Structures are given as C-alpha cells and as structure tokens.
C-alpha cells in the first residue's frame, strides 16, 4: 500500500477571506432581491385604477345614497310610462315573462 501524498489534502478550515466574500455576496443578493422584487407602498399609489381609502369611502357613500331608490317604487318618466321597481320585483317579472315564452 502506498501512503497518501501530502500535497493532495484539503485544508480543514475555510479561509476567513472566503467566508467574508461569501457573506458579502449573500448580503448583496438579498439586497437586490429586496430592492427589485418587493413592492413598495409608494409605488402602488401610482398604479392606474387603484383608489385611495378616501376615494373608496366617497364612492360607497354615493352608492348607499342611491340604494333607497333601487328598493322602492316610483316614476322615472310618467308621460312615457316608465316606472322604477325594486330589483327583486323586477327579477320576478322578468322570470315570469321568460317562463311564458
């Protein structure tokens, strides 16, 4: 049997410089991932179609103001004979009309 060559053995410890380089590369990768892949709140407000909470509250208030009209009877145009019906009643009338066909 031959003795192992002394020159072909690997060091038992990783050099400190290599450890520092690997940690710096990992930190750089983590920073780049955070920088480019994590959305920021300031960027979201610039997206078209995204509304602020105040805008949504205003729209909801306007819709709720119109809600009683959607659930009551009334004239839209009395001369033309156009009436306003509650949504549930209008759906019943449409179902009856389609059942006859």
URQUI-V424089 format. One record per helix or strand of 3 or more residues. SS is the DSSP state (A for helix, B for strand). FROM is the first residue (numbers start at 1). TO is the last residue. If there is no record, write none. Layout:
# URQUI-V424089
SS_FROM_TO ; SS_FROM_TO
This chain:
# URQUI-V424089
A_6_8 ; A_16_37 ; A_41_44 ; A_53_70 ; B_74_77 ; B_82_84 ; A_87_100
